Amino acid sequence: MIRRTLLAATTALALAAPAAAQDFAITNATVATGDGSAPIENATVVVQGGKVVAAGVNVQVPAGVPVSDGSGTWVTPGIFATVTDLGLWDVGAVGESNDTTARNSPFSAALDTAPAVNPRSQHVLISRAAGITRAAVTPSAASSIFAGQGSMIDLGDDPQAVRRPRAFQFVELGEAGGRLAGGSRTAAHTLLRNALREASRFGEDSGLAGGPSRPAEVTTGDDIPIDPRLVESDAERATDVLLTRFDAAALVPVVTGHQPLYVHVERAADIRSVLGLRREFPQLDLVIVGASEGWMVADEIAAAGVPVIANALTDLPARFEQLASTQSNIGRMQDAGVKVAINAAAMEQPRYLPHFAGNLVALASVPRAAGLSWGEALASITSIPAEISGFGGQLGVLKPGAAGDVVVWDGDPLEVSSAPVRVYVDGVEQPLENHQTGLRDRYRDLDESELPKAYDW
């Protein structure tokens, strides 16, 4: 895909190791590299300069690298969470602290999550303590089928969370899209096709359609690059039916294949309709999100080469578009050759991703069900979401040259009873404290004599 080649330059910046990166080695641990293979016992992981230099057995630790004995622990790459709203809200019911939607905004596709991400959000801290080191932050659609542009972030304890702004565009189709577009799927598809056509015309008129090259980038106040042609262009369009000029400009990279289009659909028929968009817009770089009935059209998805981000355990339909949902959905799609990443059922709780993956491992032993092997399950929350996000081979794996995102667990990471004991992002060990751990510590051994007097009834 065009995306994979054009993101090469920005990937180098996005994965640059900070100056505080630590050199370390962990020996005698059970190591899972995240590439789909089975865990390796009595293995070693070595990280230098913020990068993995070795992982496996018979690894020679370079002189001068601090070594810790990992006996009894498991070591994995950091978890890569997709379709999250990490850093966009504090209290869901308090509008002032919630930036997940922009219901009254005059813009839609142009909305950009990057300036709103708060790296000090408790949801970021809690997710980091759960072993998540990278995430795709997704806006939610509210006034249009176009939710806006998502960001790729790291969960390190530093102020620069956003590593790749405007990483993808998110659009709602299916039942939700029909409701937002005027009450019908026909309206949603008409709106989408009209918007993509309008963006194509705008790109041609303004000179943006040739590609995402940015020879003279300027920056906003938050140092997020923007194309100067979007700022300076005064191109006039004959008609402006449903898009503002800024929204049309934001969709130009989508129609030219330079920005992935994440499409949320659940029903098999809706998935077919999404795949059919390429007949009119052949350069679309599609990613399907949801796909509760994906197993029914798995061969078609695989033939189209479109990756899927799916909920792991949906089997009780909450809506008509999920009537054929089954826990075997992901296993069946993978068996058909579809690249599938696991998404948490509620995108504000990505910390449960290992538990969902573990359930799919258990499902593999259920008669007539389709689950995943242990290695496949771990890959579905590490290397596969990294590949879908454009970081294949550089995140979500423990192999030479990959980022030093390493998690040390006190047991099998896909077991509910296990938890991270150390987390590294780019080779820097991260604090695991958050509001929840503070409350735990406060009340764990509280002397009851220090409690305030209770009410007398």
N, C-alpha and C positions, 0 to 999 in steps of 0.2 A: 504493500500500500504506500501511497505518497507520504502518508503521515510518518511512516517509519524512517524514511530517508530525511525528511525535512526536520524531524525533531532531533536529529543527531547532534546538531550544534547546541541546542538548548539543553539537551540531556547532560552534556558535559558540565554545564553550569549548574544544573539542578542537582547533580550528584557530587559536586565539589566538596571535599572533606574540610571541615573547619579546622582552624589552627590548633584547637585543643584536642584533636583526635589522639586517642591512646593506643599504644601498642600493647597487645595482650595475647595470651594463648590459654586455651582451656583444654586440658587433657583428661583421658579416662572417662569421657562422657558418652552418652548415647546421642549421636549426631544425626539429624535429618536435614539433608541439604535443600529440600524444597522443590526438587526437580521431578518429583513423582516417584522416586526410588524409595526403597524401604530404609528404615533407620539403620545406622551403623553403630554397633557397640564398640566400646573401648576406643573411641576415635578422638581426634584432636582438631581444633579450629584455631587458626592463627590469623590475627588482624594486625596490619601495620599501616600507618598513615591513613587511617580511616577506610581502608579497603581489605577485603578478605584476600589472603595470599595462599592459604591452603586449608583444606577440610577433608578429613578422612583418616584412614589408618596409615601407619608407617610414615607419619609426617614428622619431619625434623624441625624442631623449634629453633629459629634463628637465635644466635647469641645475643644476650641483652634484652630479650623480650620477656617481660614478667609472665610467669606461668602460675595458673591456679588449677588445683585438682578438682575435676568435675565429676568425681565418682558419685553415682546415685542421681545425677542430674541429666536432663535432656537439653540439647542445644539445637535451636532452629533459626532460620532467618526471621526477621521481623514480619509480622502479619501486615498484609496490604489490604485495607478495607476500601471497598468501592461503594458508591452511591450512599454517602453519609452526609449529615449536616453538621459535622464536627466544627466547632468554632463559630457557628452562626447563631447560637442562642444560649441563653443562661437559664431562664425560666420560661417554659413554653407558653404559659398562660399570661405572661406579662409582655405585652406587645413591644414595649420599649427595649426589651432585652432580646427580642426575637427578630432576626434578619433572614429567616428562611424563605419568606415570601415577600412580594411587593405588590399587594393586591390593588393599590390605588395608583400605581406608577403609570405614567404615559408610555413607558418603554417595556419591552418584553425580551426579545432575543439579545438586546444589547446589555441587559443586566449582567453584572460581573461580580462574582462572589469574592474575588481576591481582596478588595479593600476592606471587606467586612469581617474577615476571618480573625478571630481573637485567639492567639496561641495560649492565653492564660485561662481560657474557659475551663471550668471543672470537667466538662465532658471530654476535652482533650487530655487532661491530666489522668482521668479515670481510664480512658482508653489506652493511654501509654502504659499505665500500670498493668493492663491486661495483655501486653505484648504487642500492641499495634504501633508500628513505627512510621507507616505511610498511609495516606488516605486520599480518596477522591471526594471532594466536597461539592455537593450538588444542590443547586437552588430548587425550590418547589414551585410548580406552576400555580398561579392564583387567578389572574385576570386574562390569561391567554394560554394557548397550548404551548407556547414557548416559555420555558422557565428561565432561561438565561444560560450563562456560561459558567461551567464548573472549574474548579482549581485543583491542582495536585499539591498536597502539603506533606510536610514531615511533622512528626509529633515530638520533635526535640525540644528541650527546655531552653529555647532562645527566641528572640522576637521575630525572627525571619521564618515564619511557618510556610508561607507560600513559595513553592519551588517552581511551579509552572502555572502562571495565570492563564485564563481563557483556554483551558486545555480541551474542552469539549462543549458542545451545545446540547441541552437537554430539552426534549419535547414530549408532551403527553398526547397519546392517541387512545384508542380503546374507549372504554366507558367514560373515564375522566376527561379525555380529550374531547369527546363528543359533547359532554356537558359544558365545558369551557368555551367551545366553539359556537354554541348556539342550540345544543340539544340533540345532536345527531353525529354519528361517525361520518356521515357524508359531509357535514359541515367541517369537521376536523380535517379530513383529507383535502377538501377544497382549499381550506385556509392554508394548510401546509404547502400544497403544490403551488398556490398563488404566491406565497411568500418566497419559495425557492426560485420561482420564475422571476419575481421582482428583484430578488438579490442578484440573480444572473445578469439581468439587464443593468442593474446599478453597477455591478462589477465591471461590465463592459464599458459603460459610459464614463466611469471614474478612473479607469485604468487599473483597478484592483484585481481583475479576474486573472491576470497573468500569473499570480502566485503570491505567496506570503512574504516575498523578499522585503526586507526592511533596511534599505541602504543608509537611511539617515534617521534612525530611531530617535524619538524624543521620549521623555518620561513624564509621568504625572507626579504630583507631590509625594506619592508613596513609592516612587521609583519603580512602578510597573510599566514596562515598555508599551507604547502604543504606536501605531503606524501614523506617521505625520500626514499621510494622504487622507486619512479619515478626518483629521483636524482641518486641513487646508482645503479639501475638495468642496467646491460649490456646485458640483454637477447637478443639473436640473433634470428631473424625471417628468415625463409627460403625465403620468398618473401616480398617485400615492394612495392606493386604496385602503390598505390595512396596516402598512408598516411606516414607521418614521424613517427618516434618512439614516439615523444611527442604527436602528434595528436592521435595516437592509444591509448596511455595511457590515454588521456583525455576522450576517448569514453568508456573506461572500466566501469566507474560508470553508464553510460547510458545503456549498454547491461545487466548489472547486476541489474538494477532497482533502483540503489541508487542515481541517478541524473535524474530528469525529462527531457524529450525530448520535447521541444516546436517545433511543426511542423506547418509551415505556408502553408495552402492550402485554396482554396476558392470553387472549384467545387465539386459537390456532389460525382462524380466518384473518385476524388482525395481523398476525405475524406474516402470513402470506402477502398481505397488502403492503406491509413494510418492505419486504424483499422485492416486491414488484416496483417500488419507487425507482430502482436502478434502471429500469427500462427507459424512464424519462430523464433521470439524473444519474448517469452512469458513474460519475466520479464520487458519489456519496460513500463515505467511510462509516458504515453503519455498525452500531452496537445495540443489541436488543436487551432491554432491561425488563425483568419480571418473568415473562414466558411461562406462566403456570401450565399452559397446554403445549409447551414446546416439544414434548416427547411425540406429539401427534404429527409434527412436521419436521422432525429432527433431520431426516435425510435431506430435505430441502434447505434447511439452515446450513447444514454441513456443506452441501454443494455450492451454496452461495459464499462460503468462507466468512460468514458473519459470526462473531463471538457473542456469547450470551452471559449476562449477569443475572442469576436466578436466585430466588428465595429457596432455601434448602428443604423445608419440611411442610410446605403448603399442601394440605390434602383435604381440608374441609372448606369448600367454596364459600367465600364471603360475598361473592358477586356472581352474576350470571356468566361473566367472562372467565370464571375459574371452575366451571362445572366439571371439567375433566382433569382437575389437578390431582396429583399423586406424589407421594414421597419418592417414588422411583423416577421422577421427572429428570433430575440431574444425571442419574446413572444411565438412563436410557439415551439421553442426548449425548453424553460422553461416549457411550458405546457406538453411537452413529457417527462419531467423528467430530462432534461440535466442541469447540473450545469453551468451557463453562467455568465461570468463577462464582463462588458462593457470596450471596448478599445476605446480611442479617434481615430478619423479618421486619424489624423496626429500625430504620436507618439511623436513629439516634442512639442505638445500643449495639454498635459493632463489636463490643467486647465479648459478645456471645458467639462470635464466628467460630472459634475452636469447638464449642459445644455442638453447633450445627454440623460441622465437619465430622465430629466424632459420631454423631447419630447416623450419618450416611455410611460410615464404616460398619456400624452395627447392622444397618439395613442390608448390607451385602450378604449376611448370613441368614436372612429371612427367605424362606422358599418363595419362588416366583417374583421376588422383589429385585430391583436393580439398585445397588449401592456403589460405593467406591472402595478401593483398597486404601490402606492407611496412607501410603505415599501419595496416591491421587487426591485424597481428602486434604492433606496438608498443602499440596500444590494448588488446590482450588482456592486457598486463602492466602497464598504467598506468591509463587512464581506466575500463575496464570493471570490473576488480576494485574500483576506488574506488566505482563506482556500486553494485555488488553489496553493498558494505560500508556503504552509506548516505552516501557522501561525493561523490555525483555532482556534477560541475562545480566542485568545490572541491579535489580532489586528483587527481593523475594527468593533469593538463592544464596547458598553458601558455596561459592566457587571463586577461583582466582579472578580478581578484577572487579568483583561485585562490591557494592557499598557495604560497609561494615555495620549493617543492621543485624544485630545478633540478640537473641533472647535465650536466657538460661532459665529452665523450668525445674521445679522440684519433683516432677514426675512426667508421665506421658501428657503432652500438651493437649491432646484431644480427649482427655478424661476430665470430667467436671471437677474432680477433687484437686487437680493440679493448678499451679499458679506460677507466674514468673517471679524469680528472685533477683534477676539482674536484666536490665534492658539497655542496649547500646544503639545509638543512631549515629551513623557515620563514624563509628569507632569511639564515640563519646558516651560514657556511662551516664544514664539518666536517673533523676530522682523519681521515686515511685510514690511519694506522698501526695495525697489529695484530700479533699474534704471528707470523703468516706473513711479513709484510713485514720484521719484525725479523730473522727467520732468513735471509731473502733477503739483507738488507743485511750481515748478519754474515759470511756465507760467500761473498759476491760477489767480493771482492777480498782475501781473507785471505792474509796473508803466511805461506807454509808453514813458514818458519823459526820461527814462533811456535806451531806445533802441538806438542802433547805427544808425547813419544817413543812410537813405535808398538811393538807387540810384535815380537820377533824370533822367527821360526819356523824 
